[in-house]
């Protein structure tokens, strides 16, 4: 299952550092695939992707596609943004409890007429900037 893509007509204000290890994640996200690492020994998912399991220290990690839905745990709107993000302010960021058991932080994308409320269901989406993708969440 691929994530919805939302085009953004500008470059990312703070592009991620892509390493040889994280390149799989970023290439997948560019194509709408939400994936991360899962430990073959204990079965737990990690995000961000990791070469060694932080739960059992096993190096037997594999890439797996993840579920794209969760619950909005917390959110805030940034009005006084850091200098690098000042052109994007105001914008919302959030913490999401994914249905697969991970808790992640993302940008929060608005749907017209739907206010944010903790506990509401959300889905992950890809913000497709001119120079690459970023992960975000939006209300269902």
C-alpha positions in Angstrom: 0.0 0.0 0.0 1.4 3.4 -0.9 1.0 6.7 0.9 -0.8 9.6 -0.6 1.5 12.2 -2.1 1.0 15.9 -1.5 3.1 18.1 -3.9 4.8 21.1 -2.2 6.1 23.8 -4.6 9.4 24.5 -2.9 12.5 22.8 -1.6 12.8 21.4 1.9 13.9 24.0 4.4 16.1 21.5 6.2 16.8 18.4 4.0 17.6 15.2 5.8 21.1 13.7 5.8 20.9 10.5 3.7 23.5 7.8 4.5 24.2 4.5 2.8 22.0 2.9 5.4 19.0 5.3 5.3 19.0 5.5 1.5 16.5 2.6 1.4 14.1 4.6 3.5 14.3 7.8 1.5 14.1 6.1 -1.9 11.0 4.2 -0.7 9.4 7.3 0.7 10.0 9.1 -2.6 7.9 6.3 -4.2 5.2 6.5 -1.5 6.4 3.5 0.5 6.5 3.8 4.3 9.1 1.3 5.6 11.5 0.9 8.4 13.5 -1.7 10.1 12.2 -4.7 12.1 14.3 -7.0 14.2 14.3 -10.7 13.1 15.2 -11.8 16.7 12.6 -10.0 18.8 10.1 -8.8 16.1 10.0 -5.2 17.1 9.9 -2.3 14.7 12.1 0.7 14.9 11.9 4.2 13.6 14.0 5.9 12.5 15.6 2.9 10.8 18.4 1.3 12.7 21.1 -1.2 11.8 21.0 -2.8 15.3 17.9 -3.4 17.4 17.7 -1.0 20.4 15.5 -3.6 22.2 17.6 -6.8 22.1 20.8 -5.5 20.4 20.5 -8.0 17.5 22.1 -7.0 14.2 19.5 -9.0 12.3 17.4 -6.2 11.0 15.3 -6.3 7.9 13.3 -3.7 6.0 9.5 -4.0 6.2 6.6 -1.9 5.1 4.6 -0.4 7.9 1.0 0.4 8.5 0.0 3.9 7.6 -2.6 4.7 10.3 -2.5 5.8 13.9 -3.9 8.1 16.6 -3.0 11.7 17.2 -1.3 11.7 20.6 -0.3 15.4 20.7 0.1 18.4 18.5 1.1 22.0 18.5 1.1 24.9 16.0 4.5 26.7 15.5 4.1 30.5 15.0 7.6 31.6 16.1 9.6 29.2 14.0 13.3 28.7 13.9 15.0 30.8 11.2 15.3 27.9 8.7 11.5 27.3 8.9 10.3 30.9 9.2 8.9 31.0 5.6 6.6 28.0 6.5 5.2 29.4 9.7 2.6 28.9 11.0 2.7 25.1 10.7 1.6 22.2 12.8 3.7 19.3 14.1 2.5 16.2 16.0 3.2 13.0 17.8 1.4 10.0 16.4 0.9 6.5 18.0 0.9 4.2 15.0 -1.3 1.1 15.0 1.8 -1.0 14.7 3.1 0.2 18.1 5.5 2.9 17.2 5.3 6.6 18.3 6.7 9.1 15.8 6.8 12.8 15.3 5.8 14.4 12.0 4.5 17.5 10.3 0.7 17.7 10.6 -1.2 18.5 7.4 -4.6 20.1 7.7 -7.8 19.1 6.0 -10.2 21.9 5.4 -12.8 22.3 8.0 -11.4 19.5 10.3 -9.7 20.8 13.4 -7.0 18.8 15.2 -8.0 16.9 18.3 -5.9 14.5 20.4 -7.2 11.0 20.0 -8.4 11.5 16.4 -7.4 8.9 13.7 -4.7 10.0 11.3 -2.9 8.6 8.3 0.6 9.1 7.1 1.3 11.0 3.8 4.3 12.1 1.8 5.0 15.8 1.3 6.7 15.7 -2.1 9.0 18.7 -2.2 10.8 19.7 -5.3 14.1 18.2 -3.9 12.6 15.1 -2.2 10.1 13.7 0.2 9.2 14.2 3.9 6.8 12.2 6.0 3.7 13.9 7.4 0.4 13.0 9.0 -3.2 14.2 8.4 -6.6 13.6 9.9 -8.7 10.8 8.4 
